[in-house]
């Protein structure tokens, strides 16, 4: 029997959806119970949520579970990432206005970028990723800045393949600065392709996953898909192309300007990078850092900053990024204090 004043909510869930929503060994529900200090009890075609704390925590647990039910009814698989993201988004909502990402989350499941070779739909998994995709659709040039695991490269590749499949562009061009900005490949064994392949491997992996290895090779041999180091873009005009510049934090300002001025007619470019992982020599300015500052006000150029909230890899990756961010903020604070005292 409930104790007096114990907050309690009931949510109807079709029996067929219970396993998906509860998760393996009830892991999804356990996360919700821990996050909001509630107990969730399965009662056939419904669940009861009993609060161990304030009623507002029970209301939040109910809101998260209702979102999971809505996703499950659309055929979505409920993953750890989805549960963690819903909890974090709701916790960050404005307490009075209710504004934030939480109420926008259902929109992301309705947006399919493309379907991979295995039949898996490629969709945004966070509101940030959804905004990123929309920026690519509406702008000629899009900058995506964010930590590892936020889907910057993969979603750019998915958008490029979609544009190619639907005839919006005639070719896909993928490029990276190979081995820092200087692209010093001469000491490596093998011919040029063998030298650069290890540094372009993440791009190949995404192409194989979405397009399939055979289709990729067929288009690659016909020069409809090009994967090359950034130095090979110099002196070219890239018409009717979808161009992805990956790891752009390792470009110099000169290289970035060179790349951006290659853009030809009926082309689209996406530039991705993580400004916390710059491999340039000390004192060397990142072309990505400079570009997002000086190009911010130009129409038809979209810029999005993804965060640890948008990480869709293992949940531990998000915690690692947050830990490094806290350490960096602490170091900056100490440096500021030293500067003020001196």
Secondary structure, DSSP 4 states (H G I P E B T S, - for coil): -PPTT--EEEEE--GGGHHHHH-GGGHHHHHHHHHHTEEEEEETTEEEEEESS-HHHHHHHHHHHHHHHHHHHTT----HHHHHHHHHHHHTS-TTT--SSGGGHHHHTT-EEEE-TTS-EEE--SHHHHHHHHHHHH-SEEEEE--TTSSHHHHHHHHHHHHHHTTS-SEEEEEE--STTTT--TTSSS-HHHHHHHHHHHHHHHHHHHH-HHHHHHHHHTTSEEEEEGGGGTT--B-SEEEEEESGGGS-HHHHHHHHTTB-TT-EEEEEE-TTS--SPTTPPPHHHHHHHHSTTSTTEEEEE--GGG--S-HHHHHHHHHHHHHHHHHHHHHHHHHHH-
